Amino acid sequence: MRFQGAFPSTGSAGGSIQPKAVAMTALIPESARADITQTGAGLVAGRATLSALATQNKTPAGAEWDLKAAEQKVIKGAELALRMAGEVPPVVTRPGGDLSISLGTLAMSLEPRKPDGSAPTSLTVMCTPNLGQDTTVVTVPLSGQKAQPNPVTPVPGAAPEKPRTKADLCPPAPEGGFNQKLIKKYPNSFEEPPEGSVVREEAEVACARLTGRTNVNKLKGSSTVKGEAVAMAGAWVAGHNDKNYLQTRSYGKSMLEPSEATFLTFGFMPTTAKLEVTQVGNMNIAQYGPSGEDAFNPDDMPTRSTAYAEVSLRIYDVNVNGTPLDVGPNCRSARPMDLVLTGNSQIELPYELKGGGWLTGKVEIPPFKGCGVGENLDRLFTSSISGSGNYLSLTQGILCYERTGDSNLSPCPPKEFGYIVTGRENWSSTPEGFRVRVATTPRFVFVDCAAGTASGTFRVGSGLPARRIASLREWKATCKISTPGEFAGYTFDFTAVGPWWMDINSYIRYPSGPFEIDSVDAFFKNVSFRFEATSPAPCSFDFGATTTIGKKTTVVYRNRDQAFVMGRAGGLKATNVSGCPRGGAGIKDVMGQFFSSPVFPGIGNRVVTLNPLPAKP
């Protein structure tokens, strides 16, 4: 395939760039030409949807370019090249940074036609860039105003803070690379990738807020954990598209705030103390998952993460039964503690390095040394605190990429993890009517559905994970085939019975204000839509999403409208066909698509992105 277009040599920030003469020439392979000629078609036309990504300052904005090819003759044994062209929308520019335009996935449809005018089944082709492939087509230098740091509104009555700059978005980056001591201690922490994997190093400084709790068995209670972590994210990445495999290695360090704990000394004396946790050396982070984003993860594989670290524990400001106990400045664990925390993207409390979430593990607290001034208190704290099986739950916020700046995609400075959803838990709606195109033999028909009813739930609260934040439990409508022919007059009852849980994708579009989202990209997983006809004869089939969009159907929730909007999903495959004309031969194993975007109005909830960052002490 060959792409071409005309782009201006320069541009200005705050304006737009208009690509012109955008075209694609596709050389159709011999196997596809054979599929066309075997149907008896003598002509073929085509259309394509090409995803484009406009990036400034590491912040992407997506668009779809629709291209069409006029009909041309198909000659058996001859080369077939389709030239598709079309007008594409302008690209809006923002202050700060040059504009780079790159190409992503391509969905191409070949539409053959016989000499008698009938149209055989169209052919659908999906193309995805190879992992690590540079698909940048142009970089346009921009002149004009540079991006300015966001102003900080001072809290009334508080001392004014210094203006925020990129220099203090994240702590200093960790030095020294991967922790070789931990690699030797945990030899299976970094596995060998499959043969043929593409390896690249793309480390970027990123930081995140940390919160959590640790249960110390002997304390018979828990202690809070707060702080921040900084990492060289993606310092080593290996991917293999054919095996749906991606391994990401990162290293970093955590800076935890001192916490206060209450426990019993001598088994009965109430004691309070400050606990200081200090990381020793760098932390190694291993992440294994599918090679593509969630929407292109046909195997629905989870992303598994493990963090390996060593930390030292120090105790100070000790009070026993209200009386200060001088333990000295170096009352600490005799050796570093081994810390192994794990996370999974598809469990109830999910985790993924970029998007944050929950990491959990158990830790053994070693004996103490250096405790006491004038008397040795090592045994006292060893017997009161040290031991195994102590549970630690750590919640990491979304990564703030230092070069990205302040945006909802990468909130900087970093914020605590979690979405806030307000409003009613249960929702009901009257979805607008919609149209479905079903490819049959030898052509396609339109199924028009009237306004129906739908209901579902929203998780309401704060600190919520992106996983399973909403659900569609039922969607009903009455439909009929409007295309003349053997299917004409069929009336269908459309039913979608869930629950189908909806996740919030990590890519948040259209920010309408600081840390608030106007729309949330999401998807229903493993959706199947049931069409059942009662007249003129029993006929039923299901529509399930296939390779075009993985196992997911894209949905957008719009805050401003308080409504779901379902995307025009292609790649819907007919299954469970029963009683349709010619025993189902007219519908079975062919593709269809939602030809319109049904809107579910009146949901009555508002999704706000991350929890507010706590005020600094």
C-alpha positions in Angstrom: 0.0 0.0 0.0 1.1 3.5 -0.7 -0.1 6.7 0.9 0.2 10.2 -0.3 -1.0 13.7 0.6 -0.1 17.3 0.6 0.7 19.1 3.9 1.7 22.7 4.6 5.4 23.2 5.3 4.7 25.3 8.4 1.7 26.2 10.6 0.7 28.3 13.6 -0.3 27.3 17.0 -4.0 27.8 17.8 -5.0 27.3 14.1 -5.5 24.2 12.0 -3.6 22.2 9.3 -5.6 21.0 6.3 -4.3 17.8 4.6 -5.0 17.9 0.9 -5.0 15.3 -1.9 -5.0 12.4 0.6 -5.0 9.1 -1.3 -4.1 5.5 -0.8 -3.2 3.0 -3.5 -3.8 -0.6 -2.6 -2.4 -3.4 -4.6 -4.9 -6.2 -4.2 -3.1 -9.6 -3.7 -3.7 -12.5 -6.0 -5.7 -14.5 -3.3 -8.2 -11.6 -2.9 -8.5 -11.1 -6.7 -9.4 -14.8 -7.0 -12.1 -14.5 -4.3 -13.6 -11.6 -6.4 -13.4 -13.3 -9.8 -14.9 -16.6 -8.4 -18.1 -14.7 -7.6 -18.5 -13.8 -11.3 -17.9 -10.1 -10.5 -16.5 -8.0 -13.3 -16.3 -4.7 -11.4 -15.0 -3.8 -7.9 -15.2 -0.6 -5.9 -13.7 0.1 -2.5 -13.8 2.2 0.6 -11.5 2.5 3.5 -11.4 4.1 7.0 -7.9 5.1 8.0 -7.1 6.1 11.6 -4.8 9.1 11.9 -3.1 10.4 15.0 -2.1 14.0 15.5 0.5 14.4 18.3 1.9 17.5 20.1 4.0 17.3 23.2 3.3 13.5 23.5 -0.5 14.3 23.7 -2.3 12.4 20.9 -5.6 13.3 19.2 -7.3 10.7 16.9 -9.3 11.1 13.7 -10.7 8.9 11.0 -10.1 9.5 7.3 -12.8 8.1 5.0 -11.5 7.2 1.5 -13.3 5.8 -1.5 -12.4 4.2 -4.8 -14.5 4.3 -8.0 -15.5 1.0 -9.7 -13.0 -0.5 -12.1 -12.8 -3.7 -14.1 -11.4 -6.9 -12.7 -9.5 -8.9 -15.3 -8.5 -12.4 -14.3 -4.8 -12.8 -13.9 -4.1 -9.1 -14.2 -2.8 -6.8 -11.5 -5.5 -4.9 -9.6 -4.7 -1.6 -7.9 -7.4 0.5 -6.3 -6.7 4.2 -5.7 -8.9 5.5 -2.8 -9.1 9.2 -2.1 -11.3 11.6 -0.2 -11.5 14.9 1.7 -10.3 14.6 5.3 -11.0 17.0 8.2 -8.5 19.6 9.3 -6.2 19.0 12.2 -6.5 21.5 15.0 -3.2 22.8 16.5 -2.5 23.7 20.1 0.1 25.9 21.6 3.4 24.2 22.4 5.4 21.7 20.2 5.5 20.8 16.5 2.7 18.7 15.1 3.3 15.1 14.0 0.8 13.1 12.0 1.0 9.3 11.9 -1.2 6.5 10.5 -2.7 3.7 12.5 -5.2 0.9 11.7 -6.9 0.6 8.3 -10.3 -1.0 7.6 -10.8 -1.6 3.9 -13.9 -3.0 2.2 -13.9 -4.4 -1.3 -17.4 -4.3 -3.0 -17.6 -6.4 -6.1 -20.5 -6.2 -8.7 -21.6 -8.6 -11.3 -22.5 -7.6 -14.9 -26.2 -8.0 -14.1 -25.8 -5.4 -11.4 -26.1 -7.8 -8.4 -23.5 -7.4 -5.6 -21.8 -10.5 -4.1 -20.6 -10.4 -0.5 -18.1 -7.7 0.1 -14.6 -8.5 1.4 -13.4 -6.8 4.6 -9.6 -6.4 5.3 -8.0 -5.1 8.5 -4.4 -3.8 8.6 -2.5 -3.0 11.7 1.0 -1.5 11.9 3.7 -3.8 13.1 4.8 -3.4 16.7 7.5 -0.7 16.8 6.9 0.5 13.2 7.3 4.2 12.7 4.2 5.3 10.8 4.8 9.1 11.0 4.0 10.7 7.6 4.8 14.3 8.3 6.0 16.7 11.1 4.8 20.3 10.7 6.8 23.0 12.5 4.5 25.4 14.4 5.1 29.0 15.2 3.3 31.1 17.8 2.6 31.0 21.5 4.3 28.3 23.5 2.4 26.1 26.0 2.2 27.8 29.4 2.1 25.9 32.7 -1.3 25.8 34.2 -1.8 28.4 36.9 -2.4 27.2 40.5 -5.2 28.8 42.4 -4.0 29.4 46.0 -6.1 28.1 48.8 -7.8 31.0 50.8 -5.7 31.8 53.9 -2.8 29.6 52.8 0.7 30.8 52.0 1.2 31.3 48.2 2.8 28.4 46.4 5.6 28.7 43.8 4.4 28.6 40.2 4.3 25.0 38.9 6.8 24.2 36.2 7.7 21.0 34.5 10.8 20.8 36.6 8.8 19.8 39.7 6.1 17.6 38.1 8.1 14.5 39.1 10.9 13.8 41.6 14.3 13.2 40.1 14.5 10.2 37.8 16.0 7.1 39.3 19.6 6.4 38.3 21.6 3.2 37.9 19.2 1.2 35.7 17.7 -2.2 36.7 18.5 -3.6 40.1 20.8 -6.4 39.3 20.7 -7.7 42.9 17.0 -8.3 42.6 17.3 -9.9 39.2 19.7 -12.5 40.7 17.4 -12.9 43.7 14.3 -13.4 41.5 15.8 -15.0 38.3 12.3 -15.5 36.8 11.2 -11.9 37.2 12.1 -11.0 33.6 11.3 -13.9 31.3 12.8 -14.4 27.9 10.3 -13.1 25.2 9.2 -15.4 22.3 11.6 -15.8 19.4 11.1 -13.1 16.8 9.9 -10.4 19.3 10.7 -6.8 18.5 12.7 -5.2 21.3 13.0 -1.5 21.9 14.0 0.9 24.7 11.7 3.9 25.1 12.2 4.9 28.8 10.3 8.0 29.8 10.2 9.6 33.3 6.8 9.2 34.9 5.5 9.5 38.5 2.4 8.6 40.4 0.7 9.1 43.8 0.7 6.1 46.2 -1.8 5.3 48.9 -2.6 2.1 50.8 -2.6 0.2 54.0 -0.4 -2.4 55.6 -1.5 -4.9 58.3 1.2 -5.8 60.7 0.1 -9.0 62.4 1.7 -8.3 65.8 0.3 -4.8 65.9 -3.2 -6.2 65.6 -4.0 -3.2 63.4 -3.1 -1.4 60.2 -0.9 1.6 59.2 -1.6 4.0 56.3 0.8 4.3 53.4 1.1 7.5 51.4 3.8 8.9 49.1 5.0 9.1 45.5 6.9 7.0 43.1 9.0 7.9 40.0 9.9 5.4 37.3 11.7 5.1 34.0 8.6 3.6 32.4 9.1 1.3 29.4 12.9 1.1 29.8 12.9 -2.2 27.9 9.9 -3.5 25.8 9.6 -6.7 23.8 6.5 -7.4 21.7 5.3 -10.1 19.3 2.1 -9.3 17.4 1.5 -12.8 16.0 1.7 -14.2 19.5 -0.3 -11.4 21.1 2.6 -10.8 23.5 4.0 -7.7 25.2 6.6 -7.5 28.0 7.5 -4.2 29.5 10.3 -3.7 32.0 10.6 -0.6 34.1 12.6 0.5 37.1 11.8 3.2 39.7 11.9 4.3 43.3 9.3 5.2 45.9 9.3 8.0 48.4 6.8 7.1 51.2 5.7 9.6 53.9 6.3 8.5 57.5 3.2 7.0 59.1 2.1 6.5 62.7 1.3 3.1 64.2 -0.1 1.9 67.5 0.9 -1.4 68.9 1.4 -3.2 72.2 4.9 -3.7 73.9 5.3 -6.4 76.4 1.9 -7.6 75.1 -0.2 -5.1 77.0 1.5 -1.6 77.0 -0.1 0.8 74.4 2.7 2.2 72.2 2.7 4.7 69.4 5.6 5.2 67.0 6.5 6.8 63.7 7.4 4.3 60.9 9.7 5.4 58.1 10.0 3.1 55.0 13.0 3.8 52.7 13.6 2.0 49.5 17.0 0.4 49.0 18.2 0.5 45.4 15.9 0.7 42.4 12.6 -1.2 42.1 12.2 -3.6 39.2 8.7 -3.7 37.5 7.7 -6.5 35.1 4.5 -6.3 33.1 3.2 -9.0 30.7 0.1 -8.7 28.6 -1.4 -8.6 25.1 0.5 -6.8 22.3 -2.4 -4.4 21.5 -4.7 -2.0 23.4 -7.8 -3.5 24.9 -9.9 -2.8 21.8 -7.6 -5.0 19.8 -7.1 -7.8 22.2 -9.0 -10.7 20.6 -7.9 -13.2 23.2 -9.1 -10.9 26.0 -5.9 -11.5 27.9 -5.2 -9.8 31.2 -2.1 -7.7 31.9 -0.1 -9.1 34.8 2.4 -6.9 36.7 4.9 -7.6 39.5 7.1 -5.1 41.4 10.2 -6.2 43.2 12.0 -4.1 45.8 13.9 -4.0 49.0 13.0 -1.5 51.7 14.3 -0.6 55.2 12.0 0.2 58.1 13.0 2.8 60.8 11.1 3.5 64.1 11.2 6.8 65.9 9.1 9.2 68.1 8.1 6.3 70.3 5.7 6.8 73.2 4.9 3.9 75.6 1.7 4.5 77.6 2.0 8.2 76.9 5.6 8.4 78.0 8.4 9.2 75.5 10.9 6.4 74.9 14.2 7.4 73.4 15.0 4.7 70.8 17.7 6.8 69.1 18.0 7.8 65.4 18.9 4.4 64.0 16.3 2.0 65.3 15.7 0.1 62.1 15.3 -3.4 60.5 18.5 -5.4 60.7 18.4 -6.0 57.0 16.2 -4.8 54.1 12.8 -6.3 53.7 11.9 -8.1 50.4 8.9 -6.6 48.8 7.0 -8.4 46.0 3.7 -6.9 44.9 1.5 -8.2 42.1 -1.4 -6.8 40.1 -3.8 -8.0 37.3 -5.8 -5.9 34.9 -8.9 -8.1 35.0 -9.6 -8.7 38.6 -12.1 -6.9 40.9 -9.3 -4.5 42.0 -7.3 -4.2 38.8 -3.9 -2.8 38.1 -1.8 -1.7 35.0 1.3 0.4 35.3 0.1 3.3 33.0 -3.4 3.4 34.4 -2.6 2.6 38.0 -4.7 0.5 40.4 -4.1 -2.0 43.2 -0.8 -3.9 44.0 -0.9 -6.4 46.8 1.5 -8.7 48.6 2.8 -10.1 51.9 6.0 -9.0 53.6 8.2 -10.4 56.3 9.5 -7.8 58.8 13.1 -8.7 59.9 14.5 -8.3 63.5 15.5 -4.8 64.6 18.8 -3.4 65.6 20.3 0.0 66.8 17.3 0.6 69.1 17.7 2.3 72.4 19.9 5.0 74.1 21.7 3.6 77.1 19.8 0.3 76.9 19.3 -2.2 74.2 15.7 -2.3 73.0 16.3 -4.4 69.9 14.5 -7.5 71.4 11.6 -5.4 72.5 10.7 -4.2 69.0 11.7 -7.5 67.4 9.2 -9.3 69.6 6.5 -6.6 69.1 6.7 -6.0 65.3 8.9 -8.5 63.5 7.4 -11.5 61.7 6.0 -12.9 58.5 2.6 -12.8 56.6 2.1 -9.0 56.9 -0.3 -7.9 54.2 0.3 -4.8 52.1 -2.1 -3.2 49.7 -0.8 -0.3 47.6 -2.9 1.8 45.3 -1.0 3.6 42.5 -2.5 6.6 40.6 -2.4 7.1 36.8 1.2 7.9 35.7 2.1 11.5 35.1 4.5 11.6 32.2 6.9 14.5 32.8 7.1 15.5 29.2 3.3 15.3 28.6 2.3 18.1 31.0 -1.1 18.6 32.6 -3.9 16.7 30.8 -6.6 14.2 31.7 -4.7 11.5 29.8 -1.7 11.9 32.1 -2.7 14.1 35.1 0.2 16.2 36.3 1.1 16.7 39.0 0.1 13.1 39.9 -3.2 12.5 41.5 -4.6 9.7 43.7 -6.1 6.8 41.9 -9.8 6.5 41.2 -12.8 7.9 39.3 -15.7 9.7 40.9 -19.3 8.9 39.8 -22.2 10.8 41.1 -25.9 10.4 40.5 -28.3 7.4 40.5 -27.0 3.9 40.7 -29.7 2.4 38.4 -30.4 4.0 35.1 -33.1 3.6 32.4 -33.3 5.2 29.0 -35.3 5.3 25.8 -32.6 4.8 23.1 -33.1 6.4 19.8 -33.9 4.2 16.7 -31.1 2.8 14.8 -30.2 0.9 11.6 -28.3 -2.3 11.1 -26.9 -3.4 7.8 -26.8 -7.1 7.3 -24.7 -8.6 4.4 -26.7 -11.4 2.9 -26.4 -13.5 -0.2 -26.2 -12.0 -2.8 -26.5 -8.5 -1.3 -27.3 -6.7 1.9 -30.5 -5.6 3.6 -31.2 -2.9 6.2 -32.9 -3.6 9.5 -34.5 -0.5 10.9 -35.3 -0.5 14.6 -37.6 1.9 16.4 -36.9 3.7 19.7 -36.9 1.1 22.5 -36.1 0.7 26.2 -32.9 0.1 28.0 -31.7 -0.1 31.6 -28.5 -0.8 33.5 -26.4 0.3 36.5 -23.6 2.7 37.4 -21.1 2.2 40.2 -21.5 5.3 42.3 -18.8 6.7 44.6 -15.2 7.8 44.7 -11.9 6.0 44.2 -13.6 3.7 41.7 -11.6 1.6 39.2 -12.1 1.9 35.5 -13.1 -1.7 35.3 -16.9 -2.5 35.4 -17.9 1.0 36.2 -21.3 0.7 34.4 -23.4 -2.0 32.8 -26.1 -2.5 30.2 -28.6 -5.1 31.6 -31.4 -4.9 29.0 -32.1 -3.3 25.6 -35.3 -4.0 23.6 -36.7 -2.6 20.4 -39.0 -3.6 17.5 -37.3 -3.8 14.1 -38.2 -4.6 10.5 -36.4 -5.1 7.2 -36.9 -2.2 4.9 -35.0 -3.5 1.8 -37.2 -5.0 -0.9 -36.7 -8.6 -1.7 -37.1 -12.0 -0.1 -36.6 -10.6 3.4 -39.1 -7.8 2.9 -41.8 -7.7 5.5 -39.9 -9.5 8.2 -40.5 -8.0 11.7 -38.0 -8.6 14.4 -38.0 -8.3 18.2 -34.5 -7.0 19.1 -33.3 -8.0 22.5 -29.9 -7.5 24.2 -29.9 -9.2 27.7 -26.9 -8.6 29.9 -25.3 -7.7 32.1 -22.5 -6.5 29.8 -20.1 -4.6 31.9 -18.6 -1.4 30.6 -15.0 -0.4 31.3 -13.5 3.1 31.0 -10.7 3.1 28.6 -7.4 4.7 29.5 -7.7 7.3 26.7 -10.0 10.2 27.8 -11.1 12.6 25.1 -12.3 16.2 25.0 -11.3 17.6 28.4 -13.8 20.2 29.4 -12.0 21.5 32.5 -9.3 20.7 35.0 -9.5 17.0 35.9 -12.9 16.6 34.4 -14.0 14.7 31.4 -16.5 15.6 28.8 -16.6 12.1 27.2 -15.2 8.7 28.2 -14.3 6.1 25.7 -15.5 2.7 26.8 -16.5 -0.7 25.5 -19.0 -3.5 26.2 -17.2 -6.8 26.3 -18.4 -10.0 24.5 -21.6 -8.4 23.3 -24.2 -10.4 21.4 -27.4 -8.9 20.0 -30.5 -11.1 19.4 -32.8 -10.6 16.4 -35.9 -12.9 16.4 -38.7 -12.7 13.8 -42.2 -13.9 14.3 -43.6 -12.9 10.9 -43.9 -13.9 8.1 -42.0 -17.0 9.3 -39.9 -17.8 12.4 -36.3 -16.6 11.8 -33.6 -15.6 14.3 -30.0 -14.8 14.5 -27.4 -13.2 16.8 -24.9 -10.5 16.1 -21.6 -10.8 17.8 -18.5 -8.6 17.4 -15.6 -10.2 15.6 -12.1 -9.2 14.4 -12.8 -5.6 13.3 -13.2 -4.5 16.9 -12.0 -7.5 18.9 -14.6 -8.7 21.3 -15.8 -5.2 22.2 -18.3 -2.7 20.9 -17.2 0.9 21.4 -19.4 3.2 23.6 -19.0 6.8 24.6 -20.5 8.3 27.8 -21.0 12.0 27.4 -21.1 14.0 30.6 -22.6 17.1 29.0 -25.5 15.1 27.6 -25.7 12.4 30.4 -26.1 9.8 27.6 -24.4 6.8 26.2 -23.6 6.9 22.5 -22.9 3.6 20.8 -20.3 3.6 18.0 -21.0 2.5 14.4 -19.5 -0.9 15.1 -18.4 -2.9 12.1 -17.3 -6.5 12.0 -20.5 -8.0 13.4 -20.8 -11.6 12.6 -24.2 -13.5 12.3 -24.3 -16.6 14.6 -27.0 -19.0 15.8 -29.0 -18.5 12.6 -32.3 -20.4 12.7 -35.3 -20.6 10.3 -34.2 -17.9 7.9 -34.7 -18.3 4.2 -32.8 -21.2 2.6 -32.0 -22.6 6.0 -30.0 -19.6 7.0 -27.8 -19.5 3.9 -28.9 -15.9 3.3 -27.5 -14.7 6.6 -25.1 -17.2 8.0 -21.4 -16.5 8.4 -21.5 -13.0 6.8 -20.6 -9.6 8.2 -22.9 -6.7 9.3 -22.6 -3.4 11.1 -24.5 -0.9 13.1 -25.1 1.6 10.4 -26.1 4.4 12.8 -25.0 5.4 16.4 -27.8 4.7 18.9 -28.0 7.3 21.7 -29.1 6.4 25.2 -30.3 9.7 26.7 -31.2 10.6 30.2 -28.8 8.4 32.1 -28.5 11.0 34.8 -25.0 10.4 36.0 -21.8 12.4 35.7 -18.4 10.8 35.5 -15.4 13.0 36.8 -11.9 11.7 36.3 -9.5 11.3 39.2 -9.9 12.0 42.9 -8.5 15.4 44.1 -5.0 15.5 45.2 -4.8 15.9 49.0 -3.4 19.2 50.2 0.2 19.2 51.1 0.9 19.4 54.9 
